[in-house]
């Protein structure tokens, strides 16, 4: 498997300050691919005396877009045994050529030599990426924690809209909640931050991971995007929506612990619970949710080993 690397938290409590120990930041090195990490390994509430539960490793991976992945990156990705790549971007995001004036992904093609199946599941349809809609979304991001929560509310609405034939979140959750153990997947958008961050947070919440740990996982994106931060900021400040406004552009690239805490609170206020959003709005059956839990929760002994 590609090398896993760690680092310090960009915000929020340190692992030692949380009620339960956390695994090190589970980044996987794949040259040309930013923000690649395993969403597994995080603890869930104790199931019985002497054992604890955790999210199964090696099933759900997340990353930024794949356009810069070459042979070395493909070799690392193949070691992860990923069979499906769920692409949350809109068609317009990968329609820009490499010389385009957008920071969005450059291609809808899979890296050469990688056999994984690409599944196009856009959160936003083409019309949602008009200049006016983009400017409104960028302005919401720039308002700080509550602005992000408002913007993330629009993502939740778009992902569950009956008008979205792709039903991105339902498609991903259905794969993970299949009758047979699901094969490993990669979920990505452009930076692997907002849309990807939301679906990963939803999965973790459904499995019983607490909010503080979900927010910790979300905040790791600041480490994961460090190598591309300046590139993204420069593209944003050259665009119409945030022209010349570096502080606001930098806030948009952030992935702060507090943002996910506020977002989870918003979901519960708006929908009642994460599961209610998934069942009542994304129209995922409760049976699928239960299978997802069965597929992705493993028992771990106090000694740290997986219990069969």
C-alpha positions in Angstrom: 0.0 0.0 0.0 1.2 3.6 -0.6 3.1 5.1 2.3 0.9 6.7 5.0 2.1 9.9 6.5 1.1 11.9 9.6 1.1 15.5 10.8 -0.3 17.9 13.4 -3.9 19.0 13.4 -4.5 22.4 11.7 -7.2 23.3 14.2 -9.5 22.0 16.9 -8.4 19.7 19.8 -5.3 17.5 19.5 -5.8 13.8 19.5 -4.7 13.6 23.2 -7.4 16.2 24.1 -10.2 14.0 22.7 -12.1 11.5 24.8 -10.7 8.6 22.7 -7.4 8.1 20.9 -7.2 8.7 17.2 -5.1 7.1 14.5 -2.4 9.3 13.0 -3.6 11.3 10.0 -4.1 8.5 7.4 -2.7 10.1 4.3 -1.6 7.9 1.5 1.2 9.0 -0.8 0.3 8.9 -4.5 2.4 11.3 -6.6 0.3 13.8 -8.4 -2.8 13.3 -6.2 -3.4 15.7 -3.3 -5.4 15.1 -0.2 -5.6 11.3 -0.5 -6.5 9.5 2.7 -8.3 6.6 4.2 -11.5 7.5 6.1 -11.3 4.3 8.2 -9.7 3.7 11.5 -11.8 6.1 13.6 -13.3 4.9 16.8 -17.0 4.4 17.6 -18.6 4.0 21.0 -17.6 0.9 23.0 -19.7 -2.2 22.0 -18.9 -4.4 25.1 -16.4 -4.7 27.9 -12.9 -5.3 26.6 -13.6 -4.4 23.0 -14.3 -1.3 21.0 -15.6 -0.6 17.5 -13.9 1.3 14.7 -14.5 2.2 11.1 -13.1 -0.4 8.8 -10.0 0.7 7.0 -9.3 0.3 3.4 -12.8 0.7 2.1 -13.5 4.5 1.8 -10.8 6.8 0.4 -11.1 10.5 -0.4 -8.9 12.8 -2.4 -8.7 15.8 -4.7 -9.2 15.5 -8.5 -7.0 13.1 -10.5 -5.8 15.1 -13.5 -2.1 15.2 -12.4 -1.7 11.5 -11.6 1.0 9.8 -13.6 2.6 6.4 -13.6 3.9 6.5 -10.0 0.6 7.7 -8.7 -1.3 5.0 -10.6 1.0 2.4 -9.1 0.2 3.6 -5.6 -3.6 3.8 -6.3 -3.6 0.2 -7.7 -2.2 -1.0 -4.4 -5.4 0.3 -2.6 -7.6 -2.1 -4.7 -10.1 0.6 -5.4 -12.7 -0.6 -7.9 -15.0 2.5 -8.1 -14.2 6.2 -8.3 -17.1 8.5 -7.5 -16.6 11.9 -9.1 -18.8 14.6 -7.5 -17.9 17.4 -9.9 -20.1 19.0 -12.4 -19.5 18.5 -16.2 -18.4 22.2 -16.4 -15.7 21.6 -13.8 -13.7 19.2 -16.0 -14.6 20.8 -19.3 -11.9 23.4 -18.9 -8.8 22.6 -20.8 -5.4 22.7 -19.1 -5.0 26.3 -20.1 -8.4 27.3 -18.7 -8.8 30.0 -16.1 -10.3 27.8 -13.5 -8.8 25.8 -10.6 -11.3 23.1 -11.2 -10.3 19.6 -12.5 -9.0 19.3 -16.0 -10.3 16.0 -17.2 -13.0 13.5 -17.0 -10.6 10.7 -18.0 -9.2 8.2 -15.5 -5.4 8.1 -15.2 -3.9 5.8 -17.8 -3.2 2.3 -16.5 -5.7 2.3 -13.7 -8.6 -0.1 -14.2 -11.0 1.4 -11.6 -14.5 2.4 -12.8 -15.3 6.1 -12.8 -18.9 6.9 -11.7 -20.1 10.3 -12.6 -22.3 11.6 -9.7 -22.3 15.4 -9.8 -23.8 17.2 -6.8 -24.4 20.3 -8.9 -25.8 20.1 -12.4 -24.4 22.4 -15.1 -26.8 25.2 -14.5 -25.7 25.4 -10.9 -22.3 26.6 -12.0 -23.4 29.8 -13.7 -21.2 32.8 -12.7 -24.0 34.2 -10.5 -24.4 30.9 -8.6 -20.6 30.5 -8.2 -20.2 34.1 -6.9 -23.0 33.6 -4.4 -21.4 30.3 -3.2 -18.0 31.9 -2.9 -19.4 34.9 -0.9 -21.1 32.5 1.5 -17.8 30.7 2.0 -16.0 33.9 2.8 -18.3 34.8 5.7 -16.5 32.3 8.0 -17.9 29.3 9.9 -21.6 30.1 9.5 -21.1 31.0 5.9 -19.6 27.6 5.2 -22.5 26.0 7.0 -25.0 27.9 4.8 -23.0 26.9 1.7 -22.9 23.3 2.8 -26.7 23.4 3.2 -27.0 24.1 -0.5 -24.8 21.1 -1.2 -27.0 18.9 0.9 -30.1 20.2 -0.9 -28.5 19.7 -4.4 -27.3 16.2 -3.6 -30.8 15.0 -2.5 -32.8 17.0 -5.1 -35.3 14.8 -7.0 -34.3 16.8 -10.1 -30.7 15.4 -9.8 -30.9 12.1 -11.7 -27.5 11.1 -10.5 -28.4 11.1 -6.8 -24.7 11.3 -5.7 -25.0 10.6 -2.0 -27.6 7.9 -2.4 -25.4 6.2 -5.1 -22.4 6.2 -2.8 -24.3 5.1 0.3 -26.0 2.3 -1.7 -22.7 0.9 -2.8 -21.4 0.9 0.7 -24.6 -0.6 2.0 -24.7 -3.4 -0.5 -25.6 -7.0 0.4 -22.1 -8.2 -0.2 -19.1 -6.5 1.5 -18.4 -3.4 -0.6 -15.3 -3.1 -2.7 -12.9 -0.2 -1.9 -14.0 3.2 -3.3 -12.5 6.6 -3.9 -14.7 9.7 -3.5 -13.5 13.1 -4.9 -14.6 16.4 -6.1 -12.1 19.2 -7.1 -10.1 19.8 -4.0 -11.7 16.9 -2.0 -12.8 19.3 0.6 -16.5 20.4 0.5 -18.7 17.9 -1.3 -16.3 15.1 -0.5 -16.0 16.3 3.1 -19.8 16.3 3.5 -20.4 12.7 2.2 -17.5 11.4 4.3 -18.9 13.2 7.3 -22.3 11.6 6.6 -20.8 8.1 6.4 -18.9 8.6 9.7 -22.0 10.0 11.4 -24.1 7.1 10.3 -21.5 4.7 11.7 -21.6 6.4 15.1 -18.4 8.4 15.1 -18.8 11.4 17.3 -18.9 15.0 16.0 -15.4 15.9 17.4 -13.7 13.1 15.5 -15.7 13.8 12.3 -14.6 17.5 12.6 -11.0 16.3 13.1 -11.1 14.2 10.0 -12.6 17.1 8.0 -9.8 19.5 9.2 -7.1 17.2 7.9 -7.8 18.5 4.4 -5.8 21.6 5.3 -2.8 19.3 5.6 -3.8 17.4 2.5 -4.1 20.5 0.3 -1.0 22.3 1.5 0.9 21.5 -1.7 -1.9 23.0 -3.8 -3.1 25.8 -1.6 -1.3 28.6 -3.4 -2.4 27.3 -6.8 -6.0 27.3 -5.8 -5.8 30.8 -4.1 -4.2 32.3 -7.2 -6.9 30.9 -9.4 -9.6 32.3 -7.1 -8.2 35.8 -6.9 -8.0 36.0 -10.7 -11.7 35.1 -11.0 -14.6 37.5 -11.0 -16.2 36.4 -7.7 -13.2 36.9 -5.5 -11.0 39.1 -7.7 -8.0 40.4 -5.9 -9.3 39.4 -2.4 -6.7 37.1 -1.1 -8.0 36.9 2.6 -11.4 35.7 1.4 -9.8 33.3 -1.1 -7.7 31.8 1.7 -10.8 31.4 3.9 -12.5 29.5 1.1 -9.6 27.1 0.9 -9.8 26.4 4.6 -11.2 23.3 6.3 -11.6 24.3 9.9 -12.7 22.0 12.7 -15.3 24.5 13.8 -16.9 24.5 10.3 -17.8 20.8 10.5 -19.1 21.2 14.1 -21.4 23.9 12.8 -22.4 21.9 9.8 -23.4 18.9 11.8 -25.4 21.1 14.1 -27.1 22.6 11.0 -28.0 19.2 9.7 -29.7 18.2 12.9 -31.5 21.5 13.1 -32.7 21.3 9.5 -33.4 17.6 9.1 -33.6 16.2 12.7 -30.6 13.9 12.3 -28.0 12.8 9.8 -29.9 9.5 9.3 -33.2 11.4 8.7 -31.5 13.4 6.0 -30.2 10.2 4.4 -33.5 8.3 4.7 -36.1 11.0 4.1 -34.3 13.3 1.7 -31.7 11.1 -0.1 -34.2 8.2 -0.1 -31.8 5.6 1.1 -33.6 2.7 2.8 -33.1 2.0 6.5 -32.1 -1.5 5.5 -29.3 -0.1 3.4 -28.1 2.1 6.3 -28.0 -1.0 8.6 -26.1 -2.9 6.0 -23.7 0.0 5.7 -23.0 -0.2 9.4 -22.6 -4.0 9.3 -20.1 -3.6 6.4 -18.0 -0.8 7.8 -17.9 -1.3 11.6 -15.3 -3.7 13.0 -14.6 -4.7 16.6 -11.2 -3.8 17.9 -9.7 -5.3 21.1 -8.1 -3.2 23.7 -4.8 -4.5 22.4 -5.6 -2.8 19.1 -6.3 -5.8 17.0 -9.3 -6.5 14.8 -11.7 -9.0 16.4 -13.1 -11.5 13.9 
